Structure formats: structure tokens, C-alpha cells
Amino acid sequence: MVVFNEASRLIDEFSTFNRKESLLRAPVVQDLTGGKVWKPPEVGLWKVNWDASVNVNDGVIGLGCVIRNDEGLVMGAKCCVYKVQADSLLAKAMAALFAVDFCLDMGLANIVCEGDSLQIIKGICNVDEKLM
């Protein structure tokens, strides 16, 4: 349910930004992560933020992602629900794949992926924890 609420909020945000041109000039800065503020990527890059939600009792996961440009403008958002038994780590890995796949579908290159699972980020980057 959390993913649905967040997706609805992001769609509303996207609609608001597209209706009000003056708001399009300012990056989105909203603290939803307990003190961490979203920052835009470098000029010419796209930033995709992804996350997942798990409902173990119903065997459902929700995946979502948002793509923003270097001005902080929302360029796309996507979410989905899968009926599958998964733990939070698997769900977050699926969300990362979901986000990258969405970027590819949109024809975007030069992306910066941002998620809240260090284990998934290290896995994507092929970082061997033994070397750290």
C-alpha cells in the first residue's frame, strides 16, 4: 500500500509540475528519507530513484521508480505490483532492475541510479565487500 500511496503522490507531483511552469525551474527538494535531501545529478545526466515494498502476508511486492533530469524535473515515473513471495532484499534488487529497464524503455543513457540498499548498490557495481 505504501508504494501505491507514493506512486499516487509522485503522479500528482508530476502533474503539478507540468501545469505550473514556474515550478519547473526549481528542483524537487522534499525530505522523505529522514534527513537526506534529494540532489539533482550533474548536467547531462538522469537520476533514477527506486524502491520496493513487501507485503509478506499477501505474498505481494510493489516496485517503483522516478526519473528526474539535471534540473530536478520529473521526466517519468512507474510502479507495479507482483504476486510473489520475496524478502526485502530480493524486492529491492527487483526494483533496481525495474528502474534500469524503465530507463532503457525511455531510451535514456547516462543514468545515475539511487536506492537505499547499500547491498544492492554494491552488487550492481560489482563491489566485493572482502576488498573493502
Secondary structure in CASP SS format (residue, H / E / C, confidence):
PFRMAT SS
TARGET T0000
AUTHOR 0000-0000-0000
METHOD secondary structure of the structure
MODEL  1
M C 1.00
V H 1.00
V H 1.00
F H 1.00
N H 1.00
E H 1.00
A H 1.00
S H 1.00
R H 1.00
L H 1.00
I H 1.00
D H 1.00
E H 1.00
F H 1.00
S H 1.00
T H 1.00
F H 1.00
N H 1.00
R H 1.00
K C 1.00
E H 1.00
S H 1.00
L H 1.00
L H 1.00
R H 1.00
A C 1.00
P C 1.00
V C 1.00
V C 1.00
Q C 1.00
D C 1.00
L C 1.00
T C 1.00
G C 1.00
G C 1.00
K C 1.00
V C 1.00
W C 1.00
K C 1.00
P C 1.00
P C 1.00
E C 1.00
V C 1.00
G C 1.00
L C 1.00
W E 1.00
K E 1.00
V E 1.00
N E 1.00
W E 1.00
D E 1.00
A E 1.00
S E 1.00
V E 1.00
N E 1.00
V C 1.00
N C 1.00
D C 1.00
G C 1.00
V E 1.00
I E 1.00
G E 1.00
L E 1.00
G E 1.00
C E 1.00
V E 1.00
I E 1.00
R E 1.00
N C 1.00
D C 1.00
E C 1.00
G C 1.00
L C 1.00
V E 1.00
M E 1.00
G E 1.00
A E 1.00
K E 1.00
C E 1.00
C E 1.00
V E 1.00
Y E 1.00
K E 1.00
V C 1.00
Q C 1.00
A C 1.00
D C 1.00
S H 1.00
L H 1.00
L H 1.00
A H 1.00
K H 1.00
A H 1.00
M H 1.00
A H 1.00
A H 1.00
L H 1.00
F H 1.00
A H 1.00
V H 1.00
D H 1.00
F H 1.00
C H 1.00
L H 1.00
D H 1.00
M C 1.00
G C 1.00
L C 1.00
A C 1.00
N C 1.00
I E 1.00
V E 1.00
C E 1.00
E E 1.00
G C 1.00
D C 1.00
S C 1.00
L H 1.00
Q H 1.00
I H 1.00
I H 1.00
K H 1.00
G H 1.00
I H 1.00
C C 1.00
N C 1.00
V C 1.00
D C 1.00
E H 1.00
K H 1.00
L H 1.00
M C 1.00
END
